[in-house]
Amino acid sequence: MTKQKHILTTISLFIHLVFFAQCIEREKITYGGEYGFVDFIHLCPTYNFSYDGDTSKNWNVLTNPIDINQAPKEVLIFKTQIEKNIRDYSGDDLYSKLHFNSVEVVYEDKLKTFKKSGRQNVTLKYCKAKYFYYYELKIDAISTYLIGVALDKKGKIISEFRFPDKQNYNPIDTNYDYCKLIEIAKKSQPQIEPIGDIKLYYDEKTKKFYWQITQEIVNSKEGINYFNQVIIDASDLTKTKNIIGSVNIVY
């Protein structure tokens, strides 16, 4: 890297940090969606495989991912099939934002091994899937929308796609930053501050992505607590909706 490029990178990083200091803390921009693995591999004896996993032949039965090259050969074959299905279903624009994280494979014959290693609650009772793939839609360098895909033993997808098909997909307006989203939310609901979090979510009824700006509960109390939310159409930032949310807090 040249000295000039290094200086520009440093300046860019500084601006990025100042942006969050002035606008919103990085940790308040949370992920949207959910993997949904609980419905398919809850408490199952699984090994997790990823491209940056451990290359050791001694597999960890707890949390550390294993190098995907040690996974059963069908894992990468099914991965290719999944991604083709997603591309055919959603179109090129949404597919271009898709990032693979890892895959979990259920090993029914390793049940006793897991129990001996301390996973006493491991069971085959809830193992509806054989493979579970973890993906993210990377909207930008910060925001992400989680996607999980469950497959049976033959590689058939048995989970639903919780994102729009190509007929209903409206490209996300990229002319935004988080300060702009907050300003839009404040115009729509002046009582939205302090901001609790910002996330992207998908509404299965409207088949659209939205930015959800949620007010932080400052003086919480036991029982029902109310807070403001502003929903912004991610494909048209001029469209907003105000919502009163609630949460039941028990001490």
C-alpha positions as CSV (number, residue, x, y, z in Angstrom):
1,M,0.0,0.0,0.0
2,T,1.4,3.4,-0.9
3,K,1.7,6.2,1.7
4,Q,-1.1,8.2,0.0
5,K,-3.5,5.2,0.0
6,H,-2.6,4.5,3.7
7,I,-3.5,8.2,4.6
8,L,-6.8,8.0,2.7
9,T,-7.7,4.7,4.4
10,T,-6.9,6.3,7.8
11,I,-9.0,9.3,7.0
12,S,-11.9,7.1,5.8
13,L,-11.7,5.1,9.1
14,F,-11.6,8.2,11.1
15,I,-14.7,9.6,9.3
16,H,-16.5,6.3,9.9
17,L,-15.8,6.4,13.6
18,V,-16.9,10.0,13.9
19,F,-20.0,9.2,12.0
20,F,-21.1,6.6,14.7
21,A,-20.0,8.9,17.5
22,Q,-22.2,11.7,16.2
23,C,-25.2,9.6,15.1
24,I,-25.6,6.2,16.8
25,E,-23.4,3.6,18.4
26,R,-22.3,0.7,16.2
27,E,-23.9,-1.9,18.4
28,K,-27.3,-0.4,18.0
29,I,-27.4,-1.3,14.4
30,T,-28.6,-4.9,14.8
31,Y,-29.2,-7.8,12.5
32,G,-32.6,-8.4,11.0
33,G,-34.4,-11.7,10.3
34,E,-33.5,-15.0,12.0
35,Y,-31.9,-18.2,11.0
36,G,-34.7,-20.3,12.4
37,F,-32.5,-23.3,13.2
38,V,-34.5,-24.1,16.4
39,D,-37.4,-25.5,14.3
40,F,-35.0,-28.0,12.6
41,I,-31.9,-28.9,14.6
42,H,-32.7,-27.8,18.2
43,L,-30.3,-29.6,20.6
44,C,-29.2,-32.0,17.9
45,P,-25.7,-33.5,17.8
46,T,-24.2,-31.3,15.0
47,Y,-20.8,-30.3,13.7
48,N,-20.5,-26.8,12.2
49,F,-18.4,-26.4,9.0
50,S,-17.1,-23.2,7.5
51,Y,-14.4,-22.0,5.1
52,D,-12.3,-20.5,7.9
53,G,-12.9,-23.4,10.3
54,D,-10.3,-25.4,12.3
55,T,-8.3,-27.7,10.1
56,S,-7.5,-30.1,13.0
57,K,-8.7,-33.7,12.6
58,N,-9.8,-33.7,16.2
59,W,-13.3,-32.3,15.9
60,N,-14.6,-30.1,18.7
61,V,-18.2,-31.1,19.7
62,L,-19.0,-27.7,21.3
63,T,-18.7,-24.5,19.3
64,N,-15.6,-24.2,17.1
65,P,-16.3,-24.5,13.3
66,I,-14.4,-27.1,11.4
67,D,-12.8,-26.6,8.0
68,I,-15.5,-27.2,5.4
69,N,-13.2,-29.4,3.4
70,Q,-13.6,-32.0,6.1
71,A,-17.4,-32.0,5.7
72,P,-19.3,-34.8,3.9
73,K,-18.8,-34.3,0.2
74,E,-22.5,-33.7,-0.4
75,V,-22.3,-30.5,1.7
76,L,-20.7,-28.4,-1.0
77,I,-22.9,-30.0,-3.7
78,F,-26.0,-29.1,-1.7
79,K,-24.6,-25.6,-1.1
80,T,-24.4,-25.0,-4.9
81,Q,-27.9,-26.2,-5.3
82,I,-29.3,-24.0,-2.6
83,E,-27.6,-20.9,-4.0
84,K,-29.0,-21.7,-7.5
85,N,-32.5,-22.1,-6.0
86,I,-32.1,-18.7,-4.2
87,R,-30.9,-17.0,-7.4
88,D,-33.7,-18.5,-9.5
89,Y,-36.2,-17.5,-6.8
90,S,-35.1,-14.0,-5.9
91,G,-33.2,-12.7,-8.9
92,D,-29.6,-11.4,-9.4
93,D,-29.8,-8.2,-7.3
94,L,-30.8,-9.9,-4.1
95,Y,-28.6,-12.9,-4.8
96,S,-25.6,-10.6,-5.2
97,K,-25.9,-9.6,-1.5
98,L,-25.9,-13.3,-0.3
99,H,-23.0,-14.4,1.8
100,F,-22.5,-18.0,3.1
101,N,-21.4,-18.3,6.8
102,S,-21.4,-22.0,7.7
103,V,-23.4,-25.3,7.6
104,E,-24.3,-27.6,10.5
105,V,-24.6,-31.3,9.8
106,V,-26.5,-33.6,12.2
107,Y,-24.6,-36.7,13.2
108,E,-27.1,-39.1,14.8
109,D,-24.4,-41.7,15.5
110,K,-22.4,-39.2,17.6
111,L,-25.2,-38.7,20.2
112,K,-23.2,-40.6,23.0
113,T,-20.0,-38.7,22.1
114,F,-21.7,-35.4,22.6
115,K,-23.2,-36.5,25.9
116,K,-19.8,-37.7,27.2
117,S,-18.4,-34.3,26.3
118,G,-20.8,-32.4,28.5
119,R,-23.8,-31.8,26.2
120,Q,-26.2,-33.7,28.4
121,N,-29.3,-32.1,26.9
122,V,-28.4,-33.2,23.3
123,T,-31.2,-35.2,21.7
124,L,-32.6,-36.5,18.4
125,K,-36.1,-35.5,19.3
126,Y,-36.2,-32.2,17.4
127,C,-33.9,-33.2,14.5
128,K,-36.2,-32.4,11.5
129,A,-33.3,-31.6,9.2
130,K,-30.0,-33.3,8.4
131,Y,-28.3,-30.1,7.1
132,F,-28.7,-26.5,8.1
133,Y,-27.1,-23.7,6.1
134,Y,-26.4,-20.2,7.5
135,Y,-26.5,-17.2,5.2
136,E,-26.6,-13.4,5.4
137,L,-27.9,-10.7,3.1
138,K,-25.2,-8.0,3.4
139,I,-27.1,-4.8,2.7
140,D,-24.0,-2.7,3.5
141,A,-20.8,-3.1,5.5
142,I,-22.9,-3.0,8.7
143,S,-26.5,-4.1,8.3
144,T,-27.3,-7.8,7.6
145,Y,-30.4,-9.9,7.3
146,L,-30.2,-13.5,8.5
147,I,-31.3,-16.5,6.4
148,G,-31.3,-20.1,7.3
149,V,-31.9,-23.0,4.9
150,A,-32.8,-26.5,6.2
151,L,-32.4,-29.7,4.2
152,D,-33.4,-33.3,4.7
153,K,-31.2,-36.3,4.2
154,K,-31.7,-36.2,0.5
155,G,-30.8,-32.6,0.1
156,K,-34.4,-31.3,-0.3
157,I,-35.1,-27.9,1.1
158,I,-37.7,-28.2,3.9
159,S,-37.7,-24.6,5.2
160,E,-39.4,-21.6,3.7
161,F,-37.6,-18.7,2.0
162,R,-38.3,-15.6,4.1
163,F,-37.4,-13.0,1.5
164,P,-39.2,-11.8,-1.6
165,D,-39.3,-13.6,-5.0
166,K,-38.1,-11.8,-8.1
167,Q,-41.7,-10.8,-9.0
168,N,-42.1,-9.0,-5.7
169,Y,-38.6,-7.8,-4.9
170,N,-38.1,-4.1,-4.8
171,P,-34.4,-3.1,-4.8
172,I,-33.3,-1.5,-1.5
173,D,-32.7,2.3,-1.9
174,T,-28.9,2.6,-1.4
175,N,-29.1,6.4,-1.0
176,Y,-29.1,6.3,2.7
177,D,-26.9,6.4,5.8
178,Y,-27.9,5.8,9.4
179,C,-28.0,9.5,10.2
180,K,-30.5,10.0,7.4
181,L,-32.7,7.1,8.6
182,I,-32.8,8.6,12.1
183,E,-33.7,12.0,10.6
184,I,-36.5,10.5,8.6
185,A,-37.7,8.7,11.7
186,K,-37.6,11.9,13.8
187,K,-39.7,13.7,11.2
188,S,-42.3,10.9,11.3
189,Q,-42.2,10.5,15.1
190,P,-40.6,13.4,17.0
191,Q,-40.7,11.2,20.2
192,I,-38.5,8.4,18.7
193,E,-35.4,9.3,20.7
194,P,-33.3,8.0,22.3
195,I,-32.8,5.4,19.6
196,G,-32.7,1.8,20.9
197,D,-31.8,0.1,17.7
198,I,-32.0,0.1,13.9
199,K,-32.5,-3.1,11.8
200,L,-33.7,-4.3,8.5
201,Y,-36.6,-6.7,8.5
202,Y,-38.8,-8.4,5.9
203,D,-42.6,-8.4,6.1
204,E,-44.0,-11.6,4.7
205,K,-47.4,-10.0,4.1
206,T,-46.3,-7.1,2.0
207,K,-43.2,-9.0,0.7
208,K,-41.0,-5.9,1.3
209,F,-38.0,-5.0,3.3
210,Y,-38.2,-2.2,5.9
211,W,-35.9,-0.3,8.2
212,Q,-37.2,-0.5,11.7
213,I,-36.2,2.4,14.1
214,T,-37.0,1.5,17.7
215,Q,-37.0,3.9,20.7
216,E,-35.0,2.9,23.7
217,I,-36.8,2.3,27.0
218,V,-35.0,4.5,29.4
219,N,-37.0,4.3,32.6
220,S,-38.3,0.8,32.5
221,K,-40.8,-0.6,35.0
222,E,-42.1,-4.0,35.8
223,G,-45.0,-4.9,33.6
224,I,-46.0,-3.5,30.2
225,N,-43.6,-0.9,28.8
226,Y,-44.5,1.1,25.7
227,F,-42.1,2.5,23.1
228,N,-42.3,4.2,19.7
229,Q,-41.2,2.7,16.4
230,V,-40.9,4.1,12.9
231,I,-41.0,1.7,9.9
232,I,-39.4,3.0,6.7
233,D,-39.9,1.4,3.4
234,A,-36.4,0.3,2.4
235,S,-37.2,0.7,-1.3
236,D,-38.8,4.1,-0.9
237,L,-37.5,6.2,2.0
238,T,-40.4,8.7,1.7
239,K,-42.9,6.1,3.0
240,T,-43.0,5.7,6.8
241,K,-45.4,4.3,9.4
242,N,-45.5,5.0,13.1
243,I,-46.1,2.1,15.5
244,I,-46.5,1.8,19.3
245,G,-44.6,-1.3,20.5
246,S,-44.7,-2.9,23.9
247,V,-42.7,-5.3,26.0
248,N,-43.6,-7.1,29.3
249,I,-40.7,-6.7,31.8
250,V,-40.5,-9.0,34.8
251,Y,-37.9,-8.4,37.5
